[in-house]
Amino acid sequence: MKQSVLEYKKLLEQEGLLVEFAEPEGKEGEDRPVTLVTYFSGGADQGTLFLCKGAAFKEAYLKDAVNRGAVAYVSEKKYEAGKEIPALIVNDARKAQFVLGEAFYDYPAKSLHVTALTGTKGKTTTAYYLQSMLDACLKKQGGNGCALLSSIEYYDGKTREASTLTTPESLELCRHMRNAVDAGLSHMVMEVSSQALKYERVGNTHFDTAIFLNISKDHISPTEHKDFDDYFQSKLKIFDRCTCACVNLDSDHIGEILKAAAKCERVVTFGSKENAVIRVSDIKPGRGKFYFHVAGPDFSEDFTLPVHGAFNVENAVAAIAAAWSMGIPVSLIKESLLGVTVPGRMETYESSAGEVTAIVDFAHNGLSFEKMFDTVALEYPGSRVSVVFGTPGGKAFNRRKDMGEISGKRADRIFLVPDDPGNEDPQAICEEIGGYIAKEGASFQIRMDRGAAIREAILGAVPGEVVLILGKGADVTMHVGNGNVPYRSDAVYAKEALAEYGNAFAEAATARETEE
């Protein structure tokens, strides 16, 4: 762990990041102890090395940090507000953040077995499945289990908190890793987004195992990826620092994926193809579950996955492949799959007598939307299908077209609602999506109250109908403007409406019996 300003100066020099070291006049050569590294000015204290980062950074943040006791700051340019303390001017603030965080937290990744997952869909579910398998194995061996960094939550052995990003900022990543090591955890499973790979949020963290699930067009916007190739190439960077690659042979662009994975020491393929190392077959739906067979070099077993959604079998097989590559006994892998649940993923609810089914899921792009409608067609054949959804503001603009076209082709009723609009007008977002729905010859309704729209969709359903409530999963906030506002969650609104539907249905049935 680095302990002083001059030690961090030397580190940045060694990494080729330091452009200038500017010291206050009359205080040249002075060294100061560093007790905290942060980019949050409100958390600064005596001994803070303050990081100036992000497009939204304001000089007032640095002034606040200095007033609170910051002893130096790191930035790509000098600020008047920091003239009283040393300035470490760097050529890349993103890279510097990881380098400084790793040093401050004493290189915790070296003490962890890290598994990274990437893909357009399925990362969170696969992460939960794999964590469950590792937990079962590690705890049986007397260990303390496995850390998890996901789109839903961060768990590091010391803290469990709602996530703010799919992959934490570099400094937070290093903090969670340090907590995991200090808590006695030996393994970590983490989702790694294309943005985290493109902008090196994960720095030079070595991945003992990397899972590549799938790839399709997503996150294309001026603030994310300029085109699909940029998105895809960013995803492929996961193999740059990986020992064992687990690759889905059923993915699109598999040739390019395998070519990138070849740089790893070991490649374990999985999927339904005959040449997959871990091969799935005989997938059969049951009531609220799926049965399937998986064969590998040293096993051939039947599995049960107690969740809706055929696509979840693919996620389970990815986790099985990774767990097998780590030497986890197949018996523990099978057992762990029976008890794992993933918040906000394929949460299925019914009215009291099963007249109407509501499914809450995080499906939020073209690929996941298509898979969701495929699942309903398989598990609820012949059912009328309604969908409640929106798309976020300020990013992934391609989703508006993709999700609009898919819903226009496959849904019987469509309700367009806000979904983290940010600084965009949610009405305008819905109208844009609606334009693509209309091109498919379908009608739609726009509602600015998401909860009320869920109620309307459910209460207006006919017996046997399936209502899909997609995009937010288990989220309990709505991103509006530059901040988050509380949101009761899609599941809460769905369960309330289903209870109301069930009561009304029962009352109507009683009334008919009385008349007869």
C-alpha positions in Angstrom: 0.0 0.0 0.0 1.4 3.4 -1.0 1.4 5.8 1.9 2.5 9.2 0.6 2.1 11.7 -2.3 5.6 11.2 -3.5 5.2 7.5 -3.6 2.1 7.9 -5.8 4.0 10.4 -8.0 6.7 7.7 -8.5 4.2 5.1 -9.4 2.5 7.3 -12.0 5.9 8.0 -13.5 6.7 4.3 -13.7 3.4 3.6 -15.5 4.1 6.4 -18.0 1.0 8.4 -16.9 2.6 11.4 -15.1 2.9 14.5 -17.3 3.7 17.1 -14.6 4.1 17.3 -10.9 3.1 20.8 -9.8 3.9 21.8 -6.3 2.7 25.0 -4.4 5.4 27.7 -4.3 7.5 27.4 -1.2 6.5 23.9 -0.5 8.6 22.1 -3.1 9.9 18.7 -2.0 7.5 18.3 0.9 5.9 14.9 1.2 2.5 14.2 2.8 0.9 11.0 4.0 -2.1 9.7 2.0 -4.8 7.9 4.0 -7.6 7.9 1.4 -7.9 7.9 -2.4 -11.3 9.1 -3.6 -13.2 11.0 -6.3 -16.1 11.9 -4.0 -15.4 15.3 -2.6 -18.1 14.8 0.1 -16.1 11.9 1.5 -12.7 13.7 1.5 -10.8 14.1 4.8 -7.4 14.9 6.1 -4.8 12.9 4.0 -7.0 12.5 0.9 -5.5 12.1 -2.6 -8.4 13.5 -4.7 -9.2 12.3 -8.2 -10.7 14.7 -10.7 -12.6 12.5 -13.1 -15.5 12.4 -15.5 -17.2 14.7 -18.1 -19.4 16.1 -15.3 -16.5 17.1 -13.1 -16.7 20.6 -11.6 -13.9 22.6 -10.1 -16.1 23.2 -7.1 -15.6 19.5 -6.2 -11.9 20.0 -6.0 -12.4 23.1 -3.9 -14.6 21.1 -1.5 -12.0 18.3 -1.3 -9.3 20.8 -0.5 -11.4 22.4 2.2 -11.9 19.0 3.7 -8.2 18.2 3.9 -7.1 16.8 0.5 -3.3 16.8 0.3 -2.9 16.4 -3.5 -5.1 15.9 -6.5 -4.8 13.9 -9.8 -6.2 15.4 -13.0 -5.6 15.8 -16.7 -5.2 19.6 -16.2 -4.4 22.1 -13.4 -7.1 23.9 -11.5 -6.9 27.2 -9.6 -9.0 25.6 -6.8 -6.1 23.2 -6.2 -3.2 25.7 -6.2 -2.5 25.2 -2.4 -1.8 21.4 -2.8 0.4 19.4 -5.2 -1.1 18.5 -8.6 -0.3 15.2 -10.3 -1.2 15.9 -13.9 -1.7 12.7 -15.9 -2.3 11.9 -19.6 -5.1 9.4 -18.9 -7.3 9.9 -15.8 -9.1 6.6 -16.3 -5.9 4.6 -16.3 -4.5 6.6 -13.4 -7.6 5.8 -11.3 -7.1 2.1 -11.6 -3.3 2.3 -11.0 -3.8 4.4 -7.9 -6.7 2.3 -6.6 -4.8 -0.9 -7.0 -1.8 0.5 -5.2 -3.9 2.1 -2.4 -5.8 -1.2 -1.7 -2.5 -3.2 -2.0 -3.2 -5.2 -5.2 -6.1 -7.3 -3.9 -6.8 -9.0 -7.3 -3.6 -11.0 -6.8 -5.2 -12.8 -3.9 -8.5 -13.7 -5.7 -9.6 -16.1 -8.4 -11.5 -13.8 -10.6 -14.2 -14.9 -13.1 -15.4 -12.3 -15.6 -18.5 -12.5 -17.7 -19.5 -10.5 -20.7 -22.2 -10.8 -23.4 -25.2 -8.9 -24.7 -27.6 -10.8 -22.5 -27.5 -13.3 -19.6 -24.6 -11.9 -17.6 -26.4 -11.4 -14.4 -28.2 -14.7 -14.3 -25.1 -16.6 -15.2 -23.1 -14.8 -12.5 -25.7 -15.8 -9.9 -25.6 -19.4 -11.1 -21.9 -19.6 -11.0 -21.6 -17.8 -7.6 -24.1 -20.4 -6.2 -21.9 -23.3 -7.5 -18.7 -21.7 -6.1 -20.4 -21.0 -2.8 -21.5 -24.7 -2.5 -18.0 -26.0 -3.3 -16.0 -23.5 -1.2 -18.1 -23.7 1.9 -17.9 -27.5 1.7 -14.2 -27.1 1.7 -14.4 -24.8 4.8 -14.1 -21.6 2.9 -16.1 -18.4 3.1 -17.8 -18.4 -0.3 -17.6 -16.2 -3.3 -17.9 -12.5 -3.9 -20.3 -11.1 -6.6 -20.3 -7.9 -8.6 -23.4 -7.8 -10.7 -25.9 -5.4 -12.3 -28.2 -6.0 -9.3 -25.8 -5.9 -6.3 -22.3 -5.9 -5.1 -21.3 -8.5 -2.4 -17.7 -8.5 -1.1 -17.9 -10.4 2.1 -18.1 -7.2 4.2 -20.8 -5.3 2.4 -23.9 -6.0 0.3 -25.2 -3.0 -1.6 -27.3 -2.2 -4.7 -25.1 -1.8 -7.7 -24.9 1.5 -9.6 -23.0 0.2 -12.6 -22.7 -3.2 -14.2 -19.0 -3.0 -13.5 -17.9 -0.6 -10.6 -15.6 2.3 -11.3 -11.9 1.3 -11.0 -11.5 2.6 -7.4 -14.6 0.9 -6.2 -13.6 -2.3 -7.9 -10.3 -2.3 -6.0 -12.1 -1.5 -2.8 -14.5 -4.4 -3.2 -11.7 -6.7 -4.0 -9.8 -5.6 -0.9 -12.9 -6.2 1.2 -13.3 -9.7 -0.3 -9.7 -10.6 0.6 -10.0 -9.2 4.1 -13.2 -11.1 4.6 -11.5 -14.4 3.7 -13.1 -14.9 0.3 -11.0 -16.5 -2.3 -13.1 -16.2 -5.4 -15.0 -13.4 -7.2 -17.5 -13.5 -10.0 -18.1 -10.2 -11.8 -20.0 -8.9 -14.8 -17.8 -6.9 -17.1 -19.5 -4.5 -19.5 -18.3 -3.3 -22.9 -17.8 0.2 -21.4 -15.7 -1.2 -18.6 -13.5 -3.0 -21.1 -13.4 -0.1 -23.6 -12.4 2.5 -21.1 -10.2 0.1 -19.0 -12.3 0.4 -15.9 -10.9 -3.1 -15.0 -7.4 -1.9 -15.6 -4.9 -4.8 -15.9 -6.9 -7.1 -13.7 -6.1 -10.7 -14.6 -9.1 -12.9 -15.2 -8.6 -16.5 -14.2 -11.7 -17.4 -16.1 -13.6 -15.3 -18.7 -17.1 -16.3 -20.0 -18.3 -15.0 -23.4 -22.0 -15.6 -23.6 -23.2 -14.0 -26.8 -23.1 -10.9 -28.9 -25.7 -8.8 -30.8 -26.2 -5.1 -31.6 -26.6 -3.0 -28.5 -25.3 0.1 -26.7 -24.8 2.0 -30.0 -25.0 5.7 -29.3 -22.8 8.8 -29.2 -22.1 8.2 -25.5 -21.4 4.5 -25.7 -20.1 2.8 -28.9 -20.1 4.5 -32.3 -21.0 1.2 -34.1 -21.4 -2.5 -33.6 -17.7 -3.2 -34.4 -16.6 -0.9 -31.6 -19.0 -2.6 -29.3 -17.9 -6.1 -30.3 -14.2 -5.3 -30.2 -14.6 -3.9 -26.7 -16.2 -7.1 -25.6 -13.4 -9.2 -27.1 -10.9 -7.3 -24.9 -12.0 -9.7 -22.0 -9.6 -12.2 -23.5 -6.5 -9.9 -23.3 -5.9 -10.8 -19.7 -7.4 -14.3 -19.3 -6.2 -17.8 -18.5 -9.2 -19.9 -19.3 -11.9 -18.8 -21.8 -15.4 -20.3 -21.7 -17.1 -19.6 -25.1 -20.6 -20.2 -26.3 -20.4 -22.0 -29.6 -24.0 -21.0 -30.3 -23.2 -17.3 -30.4 -23.3 -15.2 -33.5 -19.8 -14.2 -34.8 -18.3 -17.3 -33.2 -15.3 -17.4 -35.6 -14.1 -14.0 -34.4 -14.8 -14.8 -30.8 -12.8 -18.1 -30.9 -10.0 -16.3 -32.7 -9.7 -13.7 -29.9 -10.0 -16.4 -27.2 -7.2 -18.4 -28.7 -4.7 -16.1 -27.0 -5.8 -17.7 -23.6 -4.0 -20.7 -22.2 -7.2 -22.8 -22.3 -10.5 -22.6 -24.2 -13.6 -24.5 -23.0 -16.5 -24.3 -25.4 -20.1 -24.9 -24.5 -23.5 -25.0 -26.2 -25.6 -27.3 -28.3 -23.1 -27.9 -31.1 -21.7 -31.4 -31.5 -18.1 -30.2 -31.0 -18.8 -28.3 -27.8 -16.6 -29.4 -24.9 -19.6 -29.0 -22.6 -22.6 -30.0 -24.7 -26.3 -29.5 -23.8 -29.1 -31.5 -25.4 -32.6 -32.9 -24.8 -34.0 -29.6 -23.4 -37.5 -30.2 -22.2 -39.9 -27.7 -20.5 -41.8 -28.7 -17.3 -44.2 -26.6 -15.3 -42.0 -23.7 -14.1 -38.8 -25.6 -14.8 -36.6 -27.1 -17.5 -34.9 -30.5 -17.8 -31.8 -30.9 -19.9 -28.8 -33.1 -20.4 -25.2 -32.0 -20.3 -22.2 -34.0 -21.4 -18.5 -33.2 -20.9 -15.2 -35.0 -21.2 -15.7 -36.8 -17.9 -19.4 -36.6 -17.1 -22.9 -37.1 -18.7 -25.7 -35.9 -16.4 -29.3 -34.9 -16.4 -30.0 -31.4 -14.9 -33.1 -29.6 -13.6 -33.4 -25.8 -13.7 -36.4 -24.6 -11.6 -37.1 -21.4 -13.5 -39.1 -20.2 -16.5 -37.3 -19.2 -19.7 -35.6 -21.6 -22.1 -32.8 -19.0 -22.5 -31.9 -19.6 -18.9 -30.7 -23.1 -19.9 -28.0 -21.4 -22.0 -27.0 -19.3 -19.0 -26.9 -22.4 -16.8 -24.7 -24.3 -19.2 -22.3 -21.4 -19.3 -22.0 -21.5 -15.5 -21.7 -25.3 -15.7 -18.8 -25.0 -18.2 -17.0 -22.5 -16.0 -17.5 -24.4 -12.8 -16.3 -27.6 -14.5 -13.2 -25.9 -15.7 -12.4 -24.9 -12.1 -12.8 -28.5 -10.9 -16.1 -28.2 -9.0 -17.8 -31.6 -8.6 -20.7 -32.1 -11.0 -22.8 -33.3 -8.0 -22.5 -29.9 -6.4 -23.1 -28.1 -9.6 -26.4 -30.0 -10.1 -27.5 -29.4 -6.5 -26.7 -25.6 -6.5 -28.9 -25.0 -9.6 -31.9 -26.3 -7.8 -31.9 -23.5 -5.2 -30.6 -20.4 -6.9 -32.9 -17.4 -7.7 -32.0 -14.2 -9.5 -33.9 -11.0 -8.5 -35.8 -9.4 -11.4 -35.1 -12.2 -13.8 -38.1 -14.2 -15.1 -40.1 -13.5 -11.9 -43.4 -15.1 -12.6 -46.7 -14.2 -10.8 -50.3 -15.3 -11.3 -53.7 -14.1 -10.2 -55.3 -16.1 -7.4 -56.8 -18.8 -9.6 -54.1 -18.6 -12.3 -56.3 -16.7 -14.8 -53.6 -14.2 -15.7 -49.8 -14.5 -15.6 -47.4 -11.6 -15.3 -43.6 -11.9 -15.9 -41.2 -9.3 -14.7 -37.8 -9.4 -16.4 -34.8 -7.2 -17.1 -35.1 -7.9 -20.9 -33.9 -4.6 -22.3 -32.5 -5.1 -25.8 -33.4 -6.7 -29.1 -31.8 -10.1 -28.3 -33.4 -10.5 -24.9 -36.8 -9.3 -26.2 -36.8 -11.9 -28.9 -35.8 -14.6 -26.4 -38.6 -13.5 -24.1 -41.3 -13.8 -26.7 -39.9 -17.2 -27.8 -40.2 -18.4 -24.2 -43.8 -17.3 -23.9 -44.6 -19.1 -27.2 -43.0 -22.2 -25.9 -44.3 -22.2 -22.3 -47.7 -20.6 -22.9 -48.7 -21.7 -26.4 -51.7 -20.0 -27.9 -51.9 -17.3 -25.1 -52.5 -13.7 -25.8 -49.5 -11.6 -24.9 -49.3 -8.0 -23.7 -46.1 -6.1 -23.0 -45.2 -3.1 -20.9 -41.8 -1.5 -21.6 -39.8 1.5 -22.5 -36.1 2.3 -23.2 -33.6 4.5 -21.4 -32.8 8.0 -22.3 -29.4 9.1 -23.7 -28.0 5.7 -24.7 -28.5 2.6 -26.8 -30.7 4.3 -29.2 -30.9 1.2 -31.4 -33.1 -0.5 -28.8 -36.0 1.8 -29.7 -36.1 0.4 -33.2 -35.3 -3.2 -32.3 -37.7 -3.5 -29.4 -40.4 -1.6 -31.2 -40.3 -3.9 -34.2 -40.2 -7.1 -32.2 -43.1 -6.0 -30.0 -45.1 -4.8 -33.0 -44.7 -8.2 -34.6 -45.3 -10.4 -31.6 -47.5 -8.7 -28.9 -51.2 -8.4 -28.9 -51.3 -5.3 -26.6 -48.4 -2.8 -26.1 -48.0 -0.2 -23.4 -45.1 2.2 -23.7 -43.9 3.6 -20.5 -40.9 5.5 -18.9 -37.7 3.5 -18.3 -34.9 5.6 -16.8 -35.4 8.6 -19.2 -32.6 10.6 -17.7 -32.5 14.0 -19.4 -34.7 13.0 -22.4 -38.4 13.5 -22.6 -40.0 10.1 -21.8 -43.0 10.9 -24.0 -40.7 11.6 -27.0 -38.9 8.3 -26.4 -42.2 6.4 -26.3 -43.4 8.1 -29.5 -40.1 7.2 -31.3 -40.6 3.5 -30.2 -44.2 3.8 -31.3 -43.2 4.8 -34.8 -41.5 1.5 -35.3 -44.4 -0.4 -33.8 -46.8 1.3 -36.2 -44.6 0.3 -39.2 -45.4 -3.3 -38.2 -49.1 -2.6 -38.4 -49.7 -2.8 -34.6 -51.2 -0.3 -32.2 -49.9 0.9 -28.9 -50.7 3.0 -25.9 -48.4 5.5 -24.2 -48.6 5.9 -20.4 -46.4 8.2 -18.4 -47.2 6.4 -15.1 -45.4 3.1 -15.3 -47.1 1.6 -12.3 -50.5 2.6 -13.5 -49.8 1.1 -16.9 -48.9 -2.2 -15.3 -52.2 -2.2 -13.5 -54.1 -1.3 -16.7 -52.4 -4.0 -18.6 -53.2 -6.7 -16.0 -56.8 -5.6 -15.3 -57.5 -5.5 -19.0 -56.2 -9.0 -19.6 -58.4 -11.9 -20.6 -58.1 -15.2 -18.8 -55.1 -17.1 -20.1 -53.2 -13.9 -21.1 -49.5 -13.4 -20.3 -48.4 -9.8 -19.4 -44.7 -9.1 -19.9 -43.3 -6.3 -17.8 -39.8 -5.7 -19.2 -36.7 -3.6 -18.8 -36.3 -2.7 -15.1 -36.2 -6.1 -13.5 -35.8 -5.6 -9.7 -35.0 -1.9 -9.9 -36.4 0.3 -7.1 -35.3 3.6 -8.6 -36.0 5.5 -11.8 -33.2 7.6 -13.4 -34.7 11.0 -14.1 -32.7 14.0 -15.0 -29.3 13.7 -13.3 -30.4 11.6 -10.4 -32.6 8.7 -9.2 -36.1 8.9 -7.8 -37.7 6.0 -5.8 -39.8 3.5 -7.7 -41.8 0.8 -6.0 -40.6 -1.9 -8.5 -42.5 -3.6 -11.3 -43.0 -6.7 -9.2 -44.9 -4.7 -6.5 -47.2 -3.2 -9.0 -47.8 -6.5 -10.8 -48.6 -8.4 -7.6 -51.1 -5.7 -6.5 -52.8 -5.7 -9.8 -53.0 -9.5 -10.0 -54.6 -9.6 -6.5 -57.1 -7.0 -7.7 -57.8 -9.1 -10.8 -58.2 -12.3 -8.8 -60.7 -10.7 -6.4 -62.7 -9.2 -9.2 -62.7 -12.5 -11.1 -63.9 -14.4 -8.0 -66.6 -11.8 -7.3 -67.9 -12.1 -10.9 -67.9 -15.9 -10.7 -69.9 -15.7 -7.4 -72.4 -13.3 -9.0 -73.0 -15.6 -11.9 -73.6 -18.5 -9.5 -76.1 -16.5 -7.6 -78.0 -15.6 -10.8 -78.1 -19.2 -11.8 
